[in-house]
Amino acid sequence: MASQPPPSPKRNRSFLQQFALAMELPIIMVGGVLIGGGLGYLVDRSLHSSPALTLVGGLLGFAAGIWDIVKRLLRDEKKQGNGNGGG
């Protein structure tokens, strides 16, 4: 029974890069919502207004998080050579 060769260093690096990206994504999302909502809360508090700006800030933070994730994923895909190579 033949054993398989150990994974190449390039493959290990690729796995670690993907793992690091997967760990960053939730932090980006939560951070965007917290920062946007926090800024909205501070503006609401200073203007003595309803929590409308807190909600708007949270939504803008969510949208910024999505935008950053899409940019990172597209950049990572381009860096890897457009996916599997197609042949």
TIMI-2910 file (N, C-alpha, C, CB; in pm, 1 decimal, decimal comma, always signed):
<rs>
+----------+----------+----------+----------+----------+----------+----------+----------+----------+----------+----------+----------+------+
!      n_x !      n_y !      n_z !     ca_x !     ca_y !     ca_z !      c_x !      c_y !      c_z !     cb_x !     cb_y !     cb_z ! resn !
+----------+----------+----------+----------+----------+----------+----------+----------+----------+----------+----------+----------+------+
!    +84,3 !   -116,6 !     +0,0 !     +0,0 !     +0,0 !     +0,0 !    +89,8 !   +124,2 !     +0,0 !    -96,4 !     -0,9 !   +122,0 !  Met !
!    +77,5 !   +206,8 !   -101,1 !   +161,3 !   +325,8 !   -115,1 !   +101,8 !   +440,5 !    -33,1 !   +174,8 !   +366,6 !   -264,6 !  Ala !
!   +190,2 !   +511,2 !    +35,0 !   +142,8 !   +625,4 !   +113,6 !   +148,4 !   +751,2 !    +28,1 !   +227,4 !   +643,3 !   +243,0 !  Ser !
!    +62,9 !   +845,6 !    +62,1 !    +58,7 !   +971,2 !    -11,3 !   +171,6 !  +1061,4 !    +35,5 !    -77,6 !  +1041,0 !     +6,5 !  Gln !
!   +227,9 !  +1141,9 !    -56,7 !   +333,9 !  +1234,9 !    -15,5 !   +275,4 !  +1345,1 !    +73,5 !   +404,1 !  +1297,2 !   -139,9 !  Pro !
!   +357,8 !  +1403,1 !   +158,0 !   +307,6 !  +1511,3 !   +244,5 !   +266,3 !  +1631,8 !   +160,0 !   +415,4 !  +1553,2 !   +348,4 !  Pro !
!   +172,2 !  +1712,6 !   +210,6 !   +129,1 !  +1830,3 !   +135,4 !   +245,1 !  +1927,0 !   +114,7 !    +13,9 !  +1900,8 !   +207,7 !  Pro !
!   +240,9 !  +1993,9 !     +0,7 !   +348,9 !  +2087,4 !    -31,8 !   +338,4 !  +2212,9 !    +55,8 !   +344,4 !  +2125,7 !   -182,3 !  Ser !
!   +449,8 !  +2282,0 !    +74,0 !   +445,1 !  +2407,0 !   +153,3 !   +351,6 !  +2510,6 !    +92,2 !   +585,3 !  +2466,9 !   +166,2 !  Pro !
!   +341,2 !  +2511,2 !    -42,0 !   +251,4 !  +2606,4 !   -107,1 !   +106,1 !  +2578,1 !    -69,5 !   +268,8 !  +2601,0 !   -259,9 !  Lys !
!    +70,7 !  +2449,7 !    -63,3 !    -65,2 !  +2412,5 !    -26,7 !    -94,7 !  +2448,2 !   +118,8 !    -87,4 !  +2263,0 !    -49,9 !  Arg !
!     +2,5 !  +2426,4 !   +207,3 !    -14,6 !  +2463,5 !   +348,4 !    -33,6 !  +2613,3 !   +363,2 !   +105,8 !  +2417,8 !   +431,4 !  Asn !
!    +44,5 !  +2691,2 !   +289,2 !    +33,2 !  +2837,1 !   +297,0 !   -104,1 !  +2881,9 !   +248,2 !   +144,5 !  +2905,2 !   +213,9 !  Arg !
!   -151,8 !  +2819,0 !   +140,4 !   -283,0 !  +2854,2 !    +88,1 !   -391,4 !  +2824,7 !   +191,7 !   -311,2 !  +2777,8 !    -42,3 !  Ser !
!   -381,7 !  +2709,9 !   +257,4 !   -479,5 !  +2675,5 !   +360,5 !   -475,5 !  +2776,6 !   +474,4 !   -453,6 !  +2533,9 !   +414,3 !  Phe !
!   -355,8 !  +2813,9 !   +516,6 !   -343,8 !  +2908,8 !   +627,1 !   -396,6 !  +3046,1 !   +588,1 !   -198,4 !  +2919,8 !   +672,0 !  Leu !
!   -375,5 !  +3087,4 !   +463,6 !   -428,8 !  +3215,2 !   +418,7 !   -581,7 !  +3212,7 !   +416,9 !   -374,5 !  +3249,7 !   +279,5 !  Gln !
!   -639,2 !  +3102,3 !   +370,2 !   -784,4 !  +3090,3 !   +369,0 !   -840,2 !  +3085,6 !   +510,7 !   -826,7 !  +2965,7 !   +291,6 !  Gln !
!   -770,3 !  +3016,4 !   +598,6 !   -814,2 !  +3008,8 !   +738,1 !   -810,2 !  +3147,2 !   +803,2 !   -726,0 !  +2909,7 !   +817,5 !  Phe !
!   -703,8 !  +3222,4 !   +778,0 !   -692,9 !  +3357,9 !   +833,8 !   -804,2 !  +3447,2 !   +779,9 !   -554,9 !  +3419,4 !   +801,0 !  Ala !
!   -834,1 !  +3436,0 !   +651,8 !   -942,0 !  +3514,6 !   +593,6 !  -1076,4 !  +3478,0 !   +656,0 !   -946,8 !  +3494,3 !   +442,1 !  Leu !
!  -1099,1 !  +3349,4 !   +677,4 !  -1224,4 !  +3304,7 !   +738,1 !  -1238,3 !  +3355,1 !   +881,6 !  -1232,9 !  +3152,3 !   +735,5 !  Ala !
!  -1128,1 !  +3370,9 !   +952,2 !  -1133,1 !  +3422,1 !  +1088,7 !  -1153,5 !  +3573,8 !  +1090,8 !  -1004,9 !  +3385,3 !  +1163,4 !  Met !
!  -1109,8 !  +3643,0 !   +985,6 !  -1125,5 !  +3788,5 !   +979,5 !  -1268,8 !  +3830,2 !   +949,6 !  -1033,1 !  +3846,1 !   +874,6 !  Glu !
!  -1340,5 !  +3752,1 !   +871,0 !  -1470,6 !  +3794,5 !   +821,1 !  -1571,7 !  +3825,9 !   +930,8 !  -1526,0 !  +3689,0 !   +732,1 !  Leu !
!  -1589,3 !  +3741,7 !  +1031,9 !  -1685,6 !  +3778,5 !  +1136,8 !  -1643,1 !  +3903,2 !  +1214,0 !  -1703,5 !  +3662,8 !  +1233,7 !  Pro !
!  -1514,3 !  +3919,3 !  +1233,2 !  -1465,4 !  +4037,3 !  +1305,3 !  -1495,6 !  +4163,9 !  +1226,3 !  -1313,8 !  +4026,2 !  +1332,2 !  Ile !
!  -1479,2 !  +4157,2 !  +1095,3 !  -1509,1 !  +4272,0 !  +1009,7 !  -1656,9 !  +4307,6 !  +1019,5 !  -1470,5 !  +4242,6 !   +863,2 !  Ile !
!  -1743,2 !  +4206,1 !  +1014,1 !  -1887,3 !  +4232,7 !  +1018,9 !  -1929,1 !  +4292,5 !  +1153,1 !  -1965,7 !  +4104,0 !   +992,7 !  Met !
!  -1888,2 !  +4230,2 !  +1260,5 !  -1927,2 !  +4278,5 !  +1393,2 !  -1867,0 !  +4416,8 !  +1418,6 !  -1882,0 !  +4178,9 !  +1503,1 !  Val !
!  -1742,0 !  +4435,0 !  +1379,1 !  -1676,7 !  +4564,0 !  +1399,1 !  -1746,3 !  +4675,9 !  +1323,8 !  -1532,3 !  +4556,3 !  +1356,4 !  Gly !
!  -1786,1 !  +4648,9 !  +1200,2 !  -1855,6 !  +4751,3 !  +1121,6 !  -1986,9 !  +4793,2 !  +1184,6 !  -1880,9 !  +4701,1 !   +981,5 !  Gly !
!  -2063,8 !  +4695,7 !  +1230,7 !  -2192,7 !  +4726,6 !  +1292,9 !  -2171,9 !  +4801,5 !  +1424,4 !  -2273,6 !  +4597,4 !  +1317,2 !  Val !
!  -2074,9 !  +4757,3 !  +1504,5 !  -2050,3 !  +4824,7 !  +1632,8 !  -2000,6 !  +4967,4 !  +1613,7 !  -1948,8 !  +4746,0 !  +1715,0 !  Leu !
!  -1909,6 !  +4987,0 !  +1520,8 !  -1856,8 !  +5122,3 !  +1497,9 !  -1965,4 !  +5213,3 !  +1440,7 !  -1735,2 !  +5117,9 !  +1402,0 !  Ile !
!  -2037,4 !  +5166,0 !  +1338,1 !  -2144,0 !  +5247,2 !  +1279,5 !  -2254,7 !  +5277,0 !  +1379,4 !  -2202,2 !  +5177,3 !  +1158,4 !  Gly !
!  -2298,3 !  +5174,4 !  +1451,7 !  -2402,4 !  +5195,0 !  +1552,3 !  -2355,5 !  +5283,6 !  +1666,1 !  -2448,5 !  +5062,4 !  +1607,4 !  Gly !
!  -2230,2 !  +5267,2 !  +1705,8 !  -2175,1 !  +5351,5 !  +1813,2 !  -2168,3 !  +5497,8 !  +1774,0 !  -2036,6 !  +5303,4 !  +1851,8 !  Gly !
!  -2124,6 !  +5523,6 !  +1651,0 !  -2121,2 !  +5662,4 !  +1604,7 !  -2261,6 !  +5720,5 !  +1593,1 !  -2049,7 !  +5671,7 !  +1470,0 !  Leu !
!  -2355,6 !  +5638,6 !  +1544,1 !  -2494,7 !  +5684,6 !  +1538,2 !  -2550,6 !  +5713,3 !  +1675,6 !  -2581,4 !  +5581,9 !  +1468,8 !  Gly !
!  -2515,8 !  +5628,5 !  +1772,1 !  -2561,4 !  +5649,3 !  +1909,0 !  -2506,8 !  +5780,1 !  +1966,1 !  -2519,5 !  +5531,7 !  +1997,4 !  Tyr !
!  -2378,5 !  +5805,7 !  +1940,4 !  -2319,8 !  +5929,9 !  +1991,1 !  -2385,3 !  +6052,9 !  +1929,0 !  -2169,7 !  +5932,1 !  +1963,9 !  Leu !
!  -2414,9 !  +6046,8 !  +1800,3 !  -2482,5 !  +6159,6 !  +1735,8 !  -2624,6 !  +6172,7 !  +1789,1 !  -2484,1 !  +6142,3 !  +1582,0 !  Val !
!  -2694,5 !  +6060,9 !  +1804,0 !  -2829,3 !  +6065,0 !  +1862,5 !  -2827,0 !  +6126,6 !  +2001,4 !  -2889,5 !  +5924,1 !  +1869,2 !  Asp !
!  -2730,9 !  +6087,3 !  +2080,4 !  -2721,7 !  +6137,1 !  +2217,9 !  -2691,5 !  +6286,9 !  +2220,8 !  -2613,5 !  +6060,3 !  +2295,2 !  Arg !
!  -2603,9 !  +6331,6 !  +2130,8 !  -2569,6 !  +6474,3 !  +2131,5 !  -2683,4 !  +6560,3 !  +2076,7 !  -2442,7 !  +6498,2 !  +2049,6 !  Ser !
!  -2764,7 !  +6504,3 !  +1987,2 !  -2876,8 !  +6580,1 !  +1930,8 !  -3006,6 !  +6558,9 !  +2008,7 !  -2897,7 !  +6541,2 !  +1785,4 !  Leu !
!  -3003,2 !  +6473,0 !  +2110,5 !  -3123,0 !  +6439,7 !  +2189,6 !  -3235,7 !  +6391,8 !  +2098,1 !  -3170,0 !  +6562,6 !  +2272,5 !  His !
!  -3200,6 !  +6303,6 !  +2006,7 !  -3299,5 !  +6253,5 !  +1911,4 !  -3331,3 !  +6107,2 !  +1941,0 !  -3248,7 !  +6269,4 !  +1766,3 !  Ser !
!  -3424,2 !  +6055,7 !  +1863,3 !  -3462,5 !  +5914,8 !  +1879,0 !  -3349,3 !  +5825,2 !  +1829,0 !  -3594,8 !  +5884,0 !  +1802,0 !  Ser !
!  -3359,6 !  +5694,6 !  +1848,1 !  -3249,6 !  +5606,9 !  +1806,0 !  -3242,4 !  +5583,7 !  +1655,1 !  -3262,5 !  +5474,5 !  +1874,8 !  Pro !
!  -3299,5 !  +5673,8 !  +1576,1 !  -3298,5 !  +5656,1 !  +1430,6 !  -3156,3 !  +5656,4 !  +1376,5 !  -3380,7 !  +5766,3 !  +1362,6 !  Ala !
!  -3073,2 !  +5747,0 !  +1423,6 !  -2936,3 !  +5754,2 !  +1371,7 !  -2851,8 !  +5635,7 !  +1417,5 !  -2870,3 !  +5884,6 !  +1415,5 !  Leu !
!  -2886,7 !  +5577,8 !  +1530,7 !  -2818,8 !  +5456,1 !  +1574,7 !  -2846,8 !  +5342,7 !  +1476,6 !  -2863,9 !  +5416,6 !  +1717,5 !  Thr !
!  -2973,3 !  +5332,0 !  +1436,1 !  -3009,9 !  +5229,2 !  +1338,7 !  -2946,6 !  +5255,9 !  +1203,0 !  -3161,2 !  +5221,3 !  +1324,5 !  Leu !
!  -2947,5 !  +5379,5 !  +1159,2 !  -2885,5 !  +5415,0 !  +1030,3 !  -2736,2 !  +5386,6 !  +1035,2 !  -2910,6 !  +5564,3 !   +995,6 !  Val !
!  -2672,2 !  +5424,5 !  +1144,5 !  -2528,9 !  +5398,0 !  +1159,0 !  -2497,9 !  +5249,5 !  +1159,1 !  -2476,8 !  +5460,7 !  +1286,3 !  Gly !
!  -2581,4 !  +5171,3 !  +1227,4 !  -2562,9 !  +5026,3 !  +1228,0 !  -2578,1 !  +4966,2 !  +1089,5 !  -2661,5 !  +4961,6 !  +1322,6 !  Gly !
!  -2677,5 !  +5013,7 !  +1015,7 !  -2697,4 !  +4964,4 !   +879,0 !  -2582,5 !  +5005,2 !   +787,4 !  -2829,6 !  +5016,5 !   +822,6 !  Leu !
!  -2534,6 !  +5126,5 !   +804,1 !  -2419,3 !  +5170,0 !   +723,8 !  -2294,1 !  +5089,7 !   +759,7 !  -2393,1 !  +5320,8 !   +744,4 !  Leu !
!  -2277,7 !  +5058,5 !   +886,5 !  -2165,6 !  +4974,6 !   +928,1 !  -2176,3 !  +4834,8 !   +871,2 !  -2157,8 !  +4968,0 !  +1079,0 !  Gly !
!  -2298,6 !  +4781,2 !   +867,6 !  -2322,0 !  +4650,1 !   +808,5 !  -2287,3 !  +4652,2 !   +659,7 !  -2468,6 !  +4606,8 !   +829,2 !  Phe !
!  -2333,4 !  +4755,4 !   +589,7 !  -2305,0 !  +4767,7 !   +446,8 !  -2154,7 !  +4782,8 !   +421,9 !  -2380,8 !  +4887,6 !   +387,4 !  Ala !
!  -2087,3 !  +4859,5 !   +506,6 !  -1941,9 !  +4874,8 !   +492,1 !  -1870,2 !  +4742,3 !   +516,2 !  -1889,1 !  +4981,6 !   +589,6 !  Ala !
!  -1918,6 !  +4664,1 !   +611,2 !  -1859,9 !  +4532,3 !   +636,7 !  -1876,5 !  +4439,5 !   +517,6 !  -1922,8 !  +4469,4 !   +760,0 !  Gly !
!  -1995,8 !  +4437,9 !   +458,7 !  -2020,5 !  +4355,9 !   +339,6 !  -1929,6 !  +4401,0 !   +225,9 !  -2169,3 !  +4364,5 !   +296,6 !  Ile !
!  -1920,4 !  +4531,9 !   +206,7 !  -1836,1 !  +4586,5 !    +99,4 !  -1690,3 !  +4544,9 !   +118,4 !  -1847,0 !  +4740,6 !    +94,9 !  Trp !
!  -1640,1 !  +4552,6 !   +240,1 !  -1501,1 !  +4515,3 !   +267,2 !  -1478,8 !  +4366,2 !   +244,7 !  -1462,6 !  +4553,1 !   +410,7 !  Asp !
!  -1574,4 !  +4284,0 !   +284,3 !  -1561,6 !  +4139,5 !   +263,9 !  -1558,6 !  +4106,6 !   +115,6 !  -1677,0 !  +4064,5 !   +332,4 !  Ile !
!  -1646,9 !  +4168,5 !    +37,6 !  -1648,5 !  +4143,1 !   -106,8 !  -1515,7 !  +4184,0 !   -169,2 !  -1764,8 !  +4218,8 !   -174,3 !  Val !
!  -1463,0 !  +4300,4 !   -129,6 !  -1333,9 !  +4344,2 !   -183,9 !  -1223,3 !  +4246,3 !   -148,6 !  -1298,3 !  +4483,6 !   -131,9 !  Lys !
!  -1220,5 !  +4199,5 !    -24,2 !  -1117,1 !  +4104,2 !    +16,8 !  -1127,5 !  +3972,5 !    -58,7 !  -1126,1 !  +4078,3 !   +166,0 !  Arg !
!  -1249,6 !  +3922,7 !    -74,8 !  -1267,5 !  +3796,1 !   -145,3 !  -1229,6 !  +3808,5 !   -292,4 !  -1411,8 !  +3748,3 !   -132,5 !  Leu !
!  -1266,0 !  +3920,0 !   -356,0 !  -1228,2 !  +3940,0 !   -496,0 !  -1077,3 !  +3952,4 !   -511,5 !  -1296,6 !  +4064,3 !   -552,3 !  Leu !
!  -1013,8 !  +4022,6 !   -418,0 !   -868,1 !  +4037,3 !   -423,4 !   -800,0 !  +3902,1 !   -402,7 !   -819,5 !  +4138,5 !   -317,0 !  Arg !
!   -852,4 !  +3821,5 !   -311,3 !   -795,7 !  +3689,5 !   -285,9 !   -814,2 !  +3598,2 !   -406,1 !   -859,5 !  +3626,9 !   -162,0 !  Asp !
!   -930,3 !  +3605,9 !   -470,0 !   -955,6 !  +3523,5 !   -588,5 !   -862,8 !  +3563,4 !   -702,6 !  -1102,3 !  +3536,0 !   -632,7 !  Glu !
!   -842,8 !  +3693,5 !   -719,3 !   -753,2 !  +3740,4 !   -825,6 !   -608,9 !  +3697,4 !   -797,3 !   -761,3 !  +3894,3 !   -839,5 !  Lys !
!   -570,4 !  +3699,8 !   -670,6 !   -435,2 !  +3660,5 !   -631,6 !   -409,8 !  +3511,6 !   -658,3 !   -411,9 !  +3691,8 !   -483,6 !  Lys !
!   -514,3 !  +3428,9 !   -645,3 !   -500,4 !  +3285,9 !   -666,9 !   -508,7 !  +3247,9 !   -814,2 !   -606,1 !  +3212,2 !   -589,5 !  Gln !
!   -529,4 !  +3342,5 !   -902,4 !   -534,0 !  +3312,1 !  -1044,2 !   -672,5 !  +3274,5 !  -1094,2 !   -439,5 !  +3202,1 !  -1074,1 !  Gly !
!   -774,3 !  +3346,4 !  -1049,2 !   -911,5 !  +3326,3 !  -1095,2 !   -963,0 !  +3185,6 !  -1072,0 !   -921,2 !  +3358,5 !  -1240,3 !  Asn !
!   -954,4 !  +3140,1 !   -951,1 !  -1014,1 !  +3012,0 !   -914,5 !   -926,4 !  +2893,5 !   -946,4 !  -1144,5 !  +2995,8 !   -983,3 !  Gly !
!   -984,6 !  +2789,9 !  -1009,2 !   -914,8 !  +2664,8 !  -1033,4 !   -833,3 !  +2662,4 !  -1160,9 !  -1012,0 !  +2554,7 !  -1036,6 !  Asn !
!   -840,9 !  +2764,3 !  -1242,4 !   -760,1 !  +2767,4 !  -1364,0 !   -834,1 !  +2720,1 !  -1487,3 !   -638,3 !  +2684,3 !  -1345,4 !  Gly !
!   -940,2 !  +2646,3 !  -1473,2 !  -1023,3 !  +2606,1 !  -1585,7 !   -960,8 !  +2504,4 !  -1678,1 !  -1059,2 !  +2724,0 !  -1663,4 !  Gly !
!   -863,4 !  +2428,6 !  -1634,3 !   -819,6 !  +2324,7 !  -1724,0 !   -683,2 !  +2285,8 !  -1698,8 !   -832,8 !  +2364,5 !  -1861,3 !  Gly !
+----------+----------+----------+----------+----------+----------+----------+----------+----------+----------+----------+----------+------+
</rs>
